Each structure stands twice: as structure tokens, then as C-alpha cells.
Amino acid sequence: MPRLAIVILNYRRPDLLADCLTSIYAAPVHCELALWVVDNASGDESVALVRRDFPRVRLIVSPANVGFSRGNNLALREIMAAGGADYILLLNNDTSVPSGALDHLVDYLEAHPAVGAVGPMLLLPDGSLDMACRRSFPTPLISFYRMSGLARLFPRSPRFGRYNLTYLDPTQESEVDALVGACMLLRAQVVAEVGLLDEQFFMYGEDLDWCYRIKQYGWRIVYYPHVIVYHHKRAASTRRAIPSIRAFYDAMRIFHRKHYAARTAAPLNALIETGITVKELLALGRNLLLPPAARRVG
């Protein structure tokens, strides 16, 4: 029987966390299941709720909000040190997992030994596709298409729509560059090879970086739309809009500097850094003009 460890990071959303955990426990899985929750210093009823209503959950309480990467790594280190899983699922607290979804994702990796990570179709509350669930790496050229607006103007173009793969049918199983950390299943063997999440990334970008390293090690990454998971996106980030926006654009800088800057001409690097800063300032300005209920990231 495959051993599946699920890691859920929580920050100040006990309501969504309860719904997520309930959805997982609603139907038995065919795996040996270990469910981990890392509470990122929520300071609310989240910890008490888990202890009271979900006693089977392995709870880690962080004394500070250490971000997405460091928070998830608190559980990942324990799982890897104990050798307690064959598969590891990163799952957001703002997701709902239908019956059978976990088994089908594990079955996919069981049947495809060359695939290191698989992700489902993620649907937003309005039924639309969460575009982040299948992506290409943001190379300088792909980033230019996205930041210049060409990707939005020509979403069906295989050239301009490459970042979110908008030219592909969302119901089509595809090998992709990257999945999203909201719901990503990996082999424990892959985590052992590539290492944990890079803690340079506070929030955003760490999933892209993980996938980049997974591909460097020769593993395939697959978007598998025959499994659907529901995602109430930005539930945590909307509570702290300005820090979240800054983290979003910081992640762009870190990813570019880590993976592309050394092989990109200096003038182009300067242009990219300037473009990121301009986009960040515009996003902050737009966000401040919105009513609090409407503020969001990027």
C-alpha cells in the first residue's frame, strides 16, 4: 500500500482549513495516509480547531510566520527524516479535495515511473481554470510576453501564450514545466534528490523553483486534468495585500537571478529588473485605490 503524506500550511484561515481537512477525511483513501498541518503563527483558533476536531492530524505550530517555503519545510524535514512516505502532496488550506482525487493522483505516479510530479486541474469558485496549475518557466522571453500584455492579447498563440499554456485545451493531459504548490504530488524520492523548498522565497515562486530543479534532475512533470481539485484562491494573501504583493514581485526577482541572470546579457538583466519594479509599483498603486474587500495580489 503506497504511503501518502499531505502537508497543509495554514495562516489565519481556520474556516477554510476545517473545510479542506473535512474534504480529505470525507472518503477513505487506498493509501496509508499521514496528514500534516503546519500553522504559521496564526494566533487565532486554528491550532485549537485542529487539536479538537482533527486529532489524527500531525500538527506543527510555528512560533512565527516564516512564509510558505520555510513553513512547509518544517513538515517536509520530519517526513523525509523518518522515511515516512512514498509520495508527498503539497496542498493549500483553501482547497477542497473530491472523493477519489488523491487515489487517482497516486495511481498516476504509480503507473508512470518517469514522472516525478503530477498536478490536477484546479478550478476556482466560479468554475474557471486556475491558470497557475500548468505553466512554462518564466524565461526572459516568456516573461516579456506576459508582462508586455502580449500573452493576454493573444492567448491562443503558442508563442505568446506559453506561460499559462492558454493555447492548450485545459482538458488535455500535458507534460509541463511547472505545477502550482496549491496542489502538487511528488515522489518522496524526488524530494530526496532535489532537496526541500528554497527558503529564499517567502511566498510565491517556490513551486516554480522546485519544478525547475525537478526537471534538472531529469524527471517529467505532468498536468493531469482527469483529476479536479477546487481552489478558493488568494484566501490568505488578501488578508495582507501589500506584503503579499511585495513577496510576489520579490519572487520574480529571486527566480530570475537564480536561474537566468548568469546567462543573460547585463543590459537585458537591468531591463528585466526595472520591469519587475515598475510592475510592482503599479500593482501597489492599483491595490491602494481599491476598497479593502477587493484588494488582491498581482
C-alpha positions in Angstrom: 0.0 0.0 0.0 1.5 3.4 -1.0 2.3 5.8 1.8 1.0 9.3 1.2 1.9 12.3 3.3 -0.1 15.5 2.8 1.3 18.8 4.0 -1.0 21.8 4.5 0.3 25.2 5.6 -2.2 27.3 7.4 -2.2 31.0 8.2 -5.3 32.6 9.8 -7.9 30.7 8.0 -9.4 28.1 10.4 -12.7 28.1 8.4 -11.0 27.1 5.1 -8.7 24.7 6.9 -11.6 22.9 8.5 -13.3 22.6 5.1 -10.1 21.3 3.5 -9.5 18.6 6.2 -13.1 17.6 6.2 -13.0 17.0 2.4 -9.9 14.8 2.7 -11.4 12.7 5.5 -14.8 12.5 3.9 -13.9 9.4 1.8 -11.4 6.7 2.7 -8.3 6.6 0.5 -6.4 3.5 -0.6 -3.1 4.8 0.7 -1.6 4.8 4.1 -2.4 8.4 4.9 -0.4 10.8 7.1 -1.8 14.3 7.3 0.4 17.2 8.5 -0.7 20.7 9.2 1.8 23.5 9.8 0.3 26.5 11.5 2.3 29.6 10.6 1.7 31.6 13.9 -1.9 32.3 13.1 -2.7 33.5 16.6 -6.4 32.5 16.2 -8.4 29.4 16.8 -6.7 27.4 14.0 -4.5 25.3 16.4 -7.3 24.6 18.8 -9.6 23.6 16.0 -7.1 21.0 14.6 -6.4 19.6 18.1 -10.1 19.3 18.9 -11.7 18.3 15.6 -8.9 16.5 13.7 -6.9 14.6 16.3 -5.3 12.3 13.7 -3.6 15.3 12.1 0.1 15.7 12.9 0.3 19.4 13.9 3.3 21.6 13.9 2.9 25.1 15.4 5.5 27.6 14.2 6.2 30.4 16.6 6.4 32.9 13.8 5.0 33.4 10.3 8.0 32.0 8.4 6.4 32.0 4.9 5.4 29.3 2.6 8.7 27.6 1.9 10.0 27.5 5.5 6.6 26.6 6.8 6.2 23.6 4.5 9.8 22.6 5.1 9.1 22.2 8.8 6.9 19.2 7.9 8.9 18.0 4.9 12.0 17.7 7.0 10.3 15.4 9.5 8.7 13.3 6.8 12.0 12.8 4.9 14.0 12.2 8.1 11.6 9.4 9.2 11.3 7.9 5.7 7.6 8.0 6.3 6.2 8.4 2.8 6.4 7.2 -0.8 4.5 10.3 -2.1 4.2 13.8 -0.7 1.3 16.2 -1.6 1.6 19.9 -1.0 -1.9 21.2 -0.5 -3.2 24.7 0.2 -5.7 25.2 3.1 -8.0 26.9 0.6 -8.6 23.8 -1.4 -11.4 21.1 -1.4 -10.5 17.6 -2.5 -13.2 15.5 -4.0 -13.6 11.8 -3.3 -11.1 9.7 -5.3 -8.8 12.6 -6.3 -5.9 11.6 -4.0 -6.1 8.0 -5.1 -6.1 8.9 -8.8 -3.1 11.2 -8.4 -1.1 8.5 -6.6 -2.2 5.9 -9.1 -0.9 8.1 -11.9 2.6 8.2 -10.4 2.5 4.5 -9.7 1.8 3.9 -13.3 4.3 6.4 -14.7 7.7 5.8 -13.1 9.4 8.6 -15.2 7.1 11.3 -13.8 8.4 13.0 -10.7 5.4 15.3 -10.0 1.8 15.5 -11.1 -0.9 18.1 -10.6 -4.6 18.1 -11.1 -6.9 20.6 -12.8 -7.6 23.3 -10.3 -10.9 25.1 -10.6 -11.8 28.4 -9.0 -15.1 29.1 -7.2 -16.6 30.4 -10.5 -15.7 27.2 -12.3 -12.9 28.7 -14.3 -9.4 27.2 -14.5 -6.8 28.3 -12.1 -4.2 29.3 -14.7 -1.3 28.6 -12.4 -1.9 24.9 -12.3 0.0 24.4 -15.6 2.8 26.7 -16.6 6.0 27.2 -18.5 9.1 28.5 -16.8 9.3 32.4 -16.9 12.3 32.7 -19.1 13.2 36.3 -20.0 11.3 36.0 -23.3 8.2 34.3 -21.9 8.2 36.9 -19.1 8.4 39.7 -21.7 5.3 38.2 -23.5 3.4 38.1 -20.2 4.5 41.5 -18.7 4.0 43.4 -22.0 0.4 42.2 -22.4 1.1 40.1 -25.5 0.0 36.9 -23.6 -3.3 38.5 -22.8 -3.9 39.8 -26.3 -3.0 36.5 -28.0 -3.9 33.7 -25.6 -4.3 31.2 -28.4 -0.8 31.8 -29.7 1.7 29.0 -28.9 4.4 31.7 -28.8 2.7 34.4 -26.7 0.5 32.1 -24.5 3.4 29.9 -23.4 3.5 30.9 -19.7 0.0 29.7 -18.8 -0.3 27.4 -21.8 -3.5 29.1 -22.8 -3.3 27.7 -26.3 -3.8 24.2 -25.0 -7.2 22.6 -24.2 -7.4 22.6 -20.4 -8.9 19.1 -20.5 -5.7 17.8 -22.3 -3.2 15.9 -20.3 0.1 17.6 -20.9 3.8 17.4 -19.9 4.5 20.9 -18.5 7.4 22.8 -16.9 5.7 23.6 -13.7 2.7 23.0 -11.4 1.4 25.1 -8.6 2.2 24.5 -4.9 -1.5 24.7 -4.1 -1.8 21.0 -5.1 1.3 19.2 -6.2 2.0 15.5 -5.7 5.7 14.4 -5.7 7.6 11.2 -5.2 9.5 11.3 -1.9 12.4 10.1 -4.0 12.3 13.3 -6.0 12.3 15.4 -2.8 15.3 13.4 -1.6 17.2 14.1 -4.8 16.4 17.8 -5.4 16.0 19.0 -1.8 13.4 20.9 0.0 11.7 24.2 -1.0 14.1 27.1 -1.3 13.6 29.3 1.7 14.8 32.4 -0.2 11.2 32.5 -1.4 8.9 33.8 1.3 5.7 33.3 -0.7 5.2 32.7 -4.4 7.8 31.3 -6.8 9.0 28.5 -4.6 6.8 26.0 -6.6 8.3 27.2 -9.9 11.8 26.8 -8.5 11.1 23.3 -7.2 9.8 22.3 -10.6 12.8 23.8 -12.3 15.1 21.7 -10.1 12.9 18.6 -10.6 13.3 19.0 -14.4 17.1 19.5 -14.0 17.3 16.1 -12.4 15.6 14.5 -15.5 12.1 13.9 -14.1 9.0 14.6 -16.1 6.2 16.9 -14.7 2.6 16.3 -15.8 -0.6 18.2 -15.6 -3.4 15.6 -15.2 -6.8 17.2 -15.7 -8.7 13.9 -15.2 -8.5 14.8 -11.5 -10.2 18.0 -10.4 -9.5 19.9 -7.1 -11.2 23.1 -6.1 -9.2 26.1 -5.1 -10.5 29.2 -3.3 -7.6 31.3 -4.4 -5.8 34.1 -2.5 -7.7 33.4 0.7 -4.7 34.1 2.9 -2.9 36.7 0.7 -5.9 39.0 0.6 -5.6 39.5 4.4 -2.1 41.1 4.0 -2.3 42.6 0.5 0.7 44.9 0.4 3.2 42.4 1.9 1.8 39.8 -0.4 2.3 42.0 -3.5 5.9 42.7 -2.5 6.5 38.9 -1.9 5.0 38.2 -5.4 7.4 40.5 -7.2 10.4 39.6 -4.9 9.8 36.0 -6.0 10.2 37.1 -9.7 13.5 38.7 -8.9 14.8 35.8 -6.9 13.8 33.3 -9.6 15.4 35.3 -12.4 18.6 35.9 -10.5 18.9 32.3 -9.5 18.2 30.6 -12.9 18.6 33.1 -15.7 20.7 36.2 -14.8 24.1 34.5 -15.2 23.3 33.6 -18.8 21.5 36.8 -19.7 23.2 39.9 -21.0 23.7 42.7 -18.4 21.6 45.3 -20.3 18.7 42.8 -20.5 19.1 41.9 -16.8 18.8 45.6 -16.0 15.7 45.9 -18.2 14.1 42.9 -16.5 14.8 44.2 -13.0 13.4 47.6 -14.0 10.3 46.0 -15.5 9.6 44.0 -12.3 10.0 47.1 -10.2 7.6 49.1 -12.4 5.0 46.3 -12.4 5.3 46.1 -8.6 4.8 49.8 -8.1 1.8 49.8 -10.4 0.3 46.8 -8.6 0.8 48.5 -5.2 -0.7 51.7 -6.5 -3.8 50.0 -8.0 -4.2 48.0 -4.8 -4.3 51.1 -2.6 -7.1 52.6 -4.8 -9.3 49.6 -4.3 -11.8 49.1 -1.4 -10.3 46.6 1.1 -12.6 43.8 0.1 -11.4 43.9 -3.5 -7.7 44.0 -2.8 -5.7 41.1 -4.2 -2.3 40.1 -5.4 -0.9 40.7 -8.9 
